[in-house]
């Protein structure tokens, strides 16, 4: 046994590795692997960062007071019910550390965001994975059946990553009405800005009705701040107080705080950029349907191709077409919706993929 294996808890040694999207070494290759926005950093964000760069010798505001105040006004939610973190993933980790004891169970949809099982295991808990429906949606009835006296938390992801399928307000409302009050429910809405379906989830309305609900948002996606790491939780004050109690001191750096405040004040430009991506999503979805490709109805800035054992081959063909995509083992491939040229190359890869399948 290596000495390092004696240093860590067995469950830590057994953690699966998080696999980030690959970065292209060729500038002509388009990265469609990480669900990033293709647009440059928002001008107001760039200006805010430049203005704060001369004060980095000082610690940041530990509780991001200014940003919390802005978020409270934006969402019409009390300051005491908002917690800012180093990306929403860090808040997921802190939430699970706070509520999951040894051998505590966490019910989650699967496949979903791959950081969930890692964070659950790191917190000492057990991930109870409920398979998605054939359409790539949460099996909410199955998740309710998975609740036991050992259940310490439930995770929801809407739109779901990597399938892109979103839940309706009625579905989530009905689900929450059947979850015991002592079981907290985390609703991860990293991609909420890209939802345009009727009956979309109104999470703030649900939050007012359910004390055990916590809603997560991020500045990494629609706001184009993936490189700065800033996310936040909306919850009832007692839940937020628990998260603040275990928060990493000074966990959100000063640049991220001023950048997030600037991003919040850039709503018109953010909306224009989101509309452009939604237009591209509509165009490529129509093209896929016309060619007979069966993909889940995405409400996010990515598409999911459930190619099973053929996933690796499709990933390689995407590389030949000049795009980098994100493969999830032998389950499927996720492709970010970004600039139009990326969509053109995706369709080229699909044409090559279909030709190869026909030859076999």
Secondary structure as the mmCIF struct_conf table of DSSP 4:
data_model
#
loop_
_struct_conf.conf_type_id
_struct_conf.id
_struct_conf.beg_label_comp_id
_struct_conf.beg_label_asym_id
_struct_conf.beg_label_seq_id
_struct_conf.end_label_comp_id
_struct_conf.end_label_asym_id
_struct_conf.end_label_seq_id
HELX_RH_3T_P HELX_RH_3T_P1 UNK A 3 UNK A 6
TURN_TY1_P TURN_TY1_P1 UNK A 7 UNK A 7
BEND BEND1 UNK A 8 UNK A 8
HELX_RH_AL_P HELX_RH_AL_P1 UNK A 10 UNK A 13
TURN_TY1_P TURN_TY1_P2 UNK A 14 UNK A 14
HELX_LH_PP_P HELX_LH_PP_P1 UNK A 15 UNK A 18
HELX_LH_PP_P HELX_LH_PP_P2 UNK A 20 UNK A 22
BEND BEND2 UNK A 25 UNK A 26
TURN_TY1_P TURN_TY1_P3 UNK A 27 UNK A 28
BEND BEND3 UNK A 29 UNK A 29
STRN STRN1 UNK A 30 UNK A 31
BEND BEND4 UNK A 33 UNK A 34
BEND BEND5 UNK A 38 UNK A 39
HELX_LH_PP_P HELX_LH_PP_P3 UNK A 40 UNK A 42
HELX_RH_AL_P HELX_RH_AL_P2 UNK A 43 UNK A 52
HELX_RH_3T_P HELX_RH_3T_P2 UNK A 53 UNK A 55
TURN_TY1_P TURN_TY1_P4 UNK A 56 UNK A 57
BEND BEND6 UNK A 58 UNK A 58
HELX_LH_PP_P HELX_LH_PP_P4 UNK A 59 UNK A 61
TURN_TY1_P TURN_TY1_P5 UNK A 62 UNK A 63
HELX_RH_AL_P HELX_RH_AL_P3 UNK A 65 UNK A 75
TURN_TY1_P TURN_TY1_P6 UNK A 76 UNK A 76
HELX_RH_3T_P HELX_RH_3T_P3 UNK A 79 UNK A 81
STRN STRN2 UNK A 82 UNK A 85
BEND BEND7 UNK A 86 UNK A 87
HELX_RH_AL_P HELX_RH_AL_P4 UNK A 88 UNK A 99
TURN_TY1_P TURN_TY1_P7 UNK A 102 UNK A 103
STRN STRN3 UNK A 105 UNK A 110
BEND BEND8 UNK A 111 UNK A 112
TURN_TY1_P TURN_TY1_P8 UNK A 114 UNK A 114
HELX_RH_AL_P HELX_RH_AL_P5 UNK A 115 UNK A 122
TURN_TY1_P TURN_TY1_P9 UNK A 123 UNK A 124
STRN STRN4 UNK A 126 UNK A 131
HELX_LH_PP_P HELX_LH_PP_P5 UNK A 132 UNK A 133
TURN_TY1_P TURN_TY1_P10 UNK A 134 UNK A 135
BEND BEND9 UNK A 136 UNK A 136
HELX_RH_AL_P HELX_RH_AL_P6 UNK A 140 UNK A 145
TURN_TY1_P TURN_TY1_P11 UNK A 146 UNK A 146
TURN_TY1_P TURN_TY1_P12 UNK A 149 UNK A 150
STRN STRN5 UNK A 151 UNK A 157
BEND BEND10 UNK A 158 UNK A 159
TURN_TY1_P TURN_TY1_P13 UNK A 161 UNK A 163
STRN STRN6 UNK A 168 UNK A 168
HELX_RH_AL_P HELX_RH_AL_P7 UNK A 169 UNK A 178
BEND BEND11 UNK A 179 UNK A 179
TURN_TY1_P TURN_TY1_P14 UNK A 181 UNK A 182
BEND BEND12 UNK A 183 UNK A 183
STRN STRN7 UNK A 184 UNK A 188
TURN_TY1_P TURN_TY1_P15 UNK A 190 UNK A 191
HELX_RH_3T_P HELX_RH_3T_P4 UNK A 192 UNK A 194
TURN_TY1_P TURN_TY1_P16 UNK A 198 UNK A 199
STRN STRN8 UNK A 200 UNK A 200
HELX_RH_AL_P HELX_RH_AL_P8 UNK A 203 UNK A 209
TURN_TY1_P TURN_TY1_P17 UNK A 211 UNK A 212
STRN STRN9 UNK A 213 UNK A 218
BEND BEND13 UNK A 219 UNK A 221
TURN_TY1_P TURN_TY1_P18 UNK A 222 UNK A 223
TURN_TY1_P TURN_TY1_P19 UNK A 226 UNK A 228
STRN STRN10 UNK A 231 UNK A 235
HELX_RH_AL_P HELX_RH_AL_P9 UNK A 237 UNK A 245
TURN_TY1_P TURN_TY1_P20 UNK A 246 UNK A 246
HELX_LH_PP_P HELX_LH_PP_P6 UNK A 247 UNK A 248
TURN_TY1_P TURN_TY1_P21 UNK A 249 UNK A 250
BEND BEND14 UNK A 252 UNK A 252
HELX_RH_AL_P HELX_RH_AL_P10 UNK A 254 UNK A 264
TURN_TY1_P TURN_TY1_P22 UNK A 265 UNK A 266
HELX_RH_AL_P HELX_RH_AL_P11 UNK A 267 UNK A 290
TURN_TY1_P TURN_TY1_P23 UNK A 291 UNK A 292
BEND BEND15 UNK A 300 UNK A 301
STRN STRN11 UNK A 302 UNK A 305
HELX_RH_3T_P HELX_RH_3T_P5 UNK A 308 UNK A 310
HELX_RH_AL_P HELX_RH_AL_P12 UNK A 311 UNK A 321
TURN_TY1_P TURN_TY1_P24 UNK A 322 UNK A 322
STRN STRN12 UNK A 323 UNK A 324
STRN STRN13 UNK A 326 UNK A 328
TURN_TY1_P TURN_TY1_P25 UNK A 329 UNK A 331
STRN STRN14 UNK A 332 UNK A 336
BEND BEND16 UNK A 339 UNK A 339
HELX_RH_AL_P HELX_RH_AL_P13 UNK A 340 UNK A 359
#
